[in-house]
Amino acid sequence: MASSTALEPAPIPTMYFVGVTTGKSSIMRVFPKWSDILGLGAQIKGYDCVLHAPAEDYFRIVRHIKNDPLSMGALVTTHKIDLLHATRSEFDYLDPYAILCDEISSISKRGTQLRGHAKDPITSGLSWEAFVPQGHWGKTGGHVLCLGAGGSAVAISAYIASRPDPADRPKKFITVNRSAGRLETLRDVHKQLDSDIEWEYILNEDPLKNDEIMAQLPPGSMVINATGMGKDRPGSPLTDNGVWPQNGLVWELNYRGELDFMRQAERRTQQDNLTIEDGWVYFLHGWTQVIAEVFDVQLTPELFAQLDAAASELRPAR
């Protein structure tokens, strides 16, 4: 199931993966197993685009899915915002999260209708709940520092703002990004959220400055790498000398690549009592939620556990 950018009529039901380096993703080995478990009789094909690709690249894949009967839909990763901005006119339906977050991670079809969903607020929430203790924010007073303001930052923001118990919401959420446009987009989303969270936006791309920001976090805070660095781009948004929050939570949204950010945190795990989560659970929820939407499958906890077990056998070594 190698990555491909060729778009030909699908010979069997086909789901596409729109990303940057799709051939390196574990889904290329996992999907055939999942297809067998779910009885889909389907294949997956990668569609690689450069970061911030020309609009015609996004039109090409979206129109192919829309017009080819056996092209069932797609999962979109890095291009969630750019793809929707380029092809919004092609969609007959956008779900409320797609409208709020101004992005789509799922392309599916129901009859003649092309549908776009933003699944990340759901999948990020499921992943968050898997490692953040209940009541953590009320007990610790910790903040969240999110390095990167792309689709994942938007999705995580939307999720935590919806948490009903104040003890399950951080009082402050700081986002750092290297481009002002993404920060403004995030600010616009936050204005639409009914939340008591204090949002802060910092324009910066200097790792030394990010170190300074992290050093000011209270104990129990969370630091998130939502930059793509360590997977799509080399390096880390922090330096090796960064001071991590005591008893803090560290969320590396990547599960493959060099994972420099996560390696930096791992070297401080014992001294700072850090709890570190990589992007594997996020990967599982992200893919299973979109596959369920594309193929109209009812995803039960029991079925998710079966898919999790099958995928974990193929998980790359860290």
PERARA-V652554 format. One record per pair of residues at least 6 apart in sequence whose C-alpha atoms are under 6 Angstrom apart, sorted by sequence separation. I is the first residue (numbers start at 1). GAP is how many residues later the second one is. If there is no record, write none. Layout:
I GAP
I GAP
//
This chain:
65 6
98 6
109 6
229 6
108 7
229 7
107 8
107 9
160 9
106 10
252 10
106 11
104 12
104 13
105 13
104 14
3 19
84 19
98 19
3 20
98 20
2 21
92 21
94 21
97 21
81 22
92 22
93 22
94 22
95 22
80 23
91 23
94 23
255 23
22 24
80 24
91 24
236 24
255 24
58 25
80 25
172 25
174 25
178 25
235 25
236 25
249 25
253 25
254 25
255 25
171 26
172 26
173 26
174 26
175 26
176 26
177 26
178 26
219 26
222 26
231 26
246 26
247 26
248 26
249 26
250 26
251 26
252 26
253 26
1 27
143 27
172 27
174 27
176 27
177 27
178 27
211 27
219 27
220 27
221 27
222 27
223 27
224 27
225 27
230 27
247 27
251 27
252 27
14 28
16 28
20 28
147 28
148 28
149 28
215 28
219 28
220 28
222 28
224 28
230 28
13 29
14 29
15 29
16 29
17 29
18 29
19 29
20 29
76 29
138 29
143 29
144 29
145 29
146 29
147 29
148 29
230 29
14 30
16 30
17 30
20 30
75 30
137 30
207 30
230 30
55 31
75 31
137 31
207 31
211 31
74 32
124 32
135 32
137 32
207 32
74 33
135 33
137 33
149 33
73 34
121 34
125 34
149 34
161 34
73 35
120 35
121 35
121 38
4 42
5 42
3 43
4 43
13 57
14 57
15 57
17 57
13 58
14 58
15 58
16 58
17 58
18 58
19 58
15 59
19 59
10 60
142 76
142 77
144 77
146 77
147 77
142 78
143 78
144 78
145 78
146 78
147 78
148 78
142 79
147 79
148 79
140 80
127 154
127 155
123 162
123 163
106 184
108 186
73 221
30 281
//
